[in-house]
Amino acid sequence: MSTSEEISTLLVTKFGTDPEAIRPDVPLHRLRLDSLALEELRLLIEDRLDVDLEDVALTSRDTVGRLIEAVHVKVAA
């Protein structure tokens, strides 16, 4: 499964996000992810992909594409 598929799966299964709403240009706050939900998502991604995202700064204003890109860079490192 690709990084974007993993993140999409987490958003759908853990946060009840509509799969149709998950697009690279959509800000995370539009998916109802506040700072607490983003922190939870970060921990889930770290666990699922065995990657450290501690130094990745993301806010709910960032887009799904930015999140995927940031995680992909860490996974590839």
C-alpha positions as CSV (number, residue, x, y, z in Angstrom):
1,M,0.0,0.0,0.0
2,S,1.3,3.5,-0.9
3,T,1.8,6.2,1.7
4,S,-1.3,8.1,0.4
5,E,-3.4,4.9,0.5
6,E,-2.3,4.3,4.1
7,I,-3.1,7.8,5.2
8,S,-6.5,7.7,3.4
9,T,-7.3,4.4,5.1
10,L,-6.5,5.9,8.5
11,L,-8.6,8.9,7.8
12,V,-11.6,6.8,6.8
13,T,-11.3,4.1,9.5
14,K,-10.2,6.2,12.5
15,F,-11.8,9.5,11.8
16,G,-14.9,8.6,9.7
17,T,-13.7,10.8,6.8
18,D,-15.7,10.5,3.6
19,P,-13.3,8.8,1.1
20,E,-14.5,11.1,-1.7
21,A,-13.4,14.2,0.4
22,I,-9.8,13.0,0.6
23,R,-8.0,14.9,-2.2
24,P,-4.5,16.5,-2.3
25,D,-5.8,20.0,-2.5
26,V,-8.2,19.8,0.5
27,P,-7.1,21.5,3.7
28,L,-7.1,19.2,6.7
29,H,-9.5,21.4,8.7
30,R,-12.1,20.7,5.9
31,L,-11.9,17.0,6.9
32,R,-12.7,18.1,10.5
33,L,-9.2,17.5,11.7
34,D,-8.3,19.9,14.5
35,S,-4.9,20.0,16.3
36,L,-5.9,17.1,18.6
37,A,-7.0,15.0,15.7
38,L,-3.8,15.8,13.8
39,E,-1.7,14.7,16.8
40,E,-3.7,11.4,16.9
41,L,-3.3,11.0,13.2
42,R,0.5,11.6,13.5
43,L,0.8,8.9,16.1
44,L,-1.2,6.5,14.0
45,I,0.9,7.2,11.0
46,E,4.1,6.7,13.0
47,D,2.9,3.4,14.3
48,R,1.5,2.1,11.0
49,L,4.5,3.2,8.8
50,D,7.2,2.8,11.5
51,V,8.4,6.4,10.9
52,D,9.3,9.3,13.2
53,L,7.2,12.5,12.4
54,E,8.2,14.4,15.6
55,D,9.9,17.2,13.6
56,V,7.2,17.5,11.0
57,A,5.1,20.6,11.6
58,L,1.6,20.3,10.2
59,T,-1.5,22.4,11.0
60,S,-5.1,22.0,10.0
61,R,-4.5,24.6,7.3
62,D,-2.1,22.3,5.5
63,T,-3.5,20.2,2.7
64,V,-3.9,16.4,2.4
65,G,-1.2,16.6,-0.3
66,R,1.2,18.4,2.1
67,L,0.6,15.7,4.8
68,I,1.3,12.9,2.3
69,E,4.4,14.6,1.0
70,A,5.8,15.2,4.5
71,V,5.2,11.5,5.5
72,H,6.6,10.2,2.2
73,V,9.8,12.2,2.7
74,K,10.2,10.6,6.1
75,V,9.4,7.1,4.9
76,A,11.9,7.4,2.1
77,A,14.7,8.7,4.3
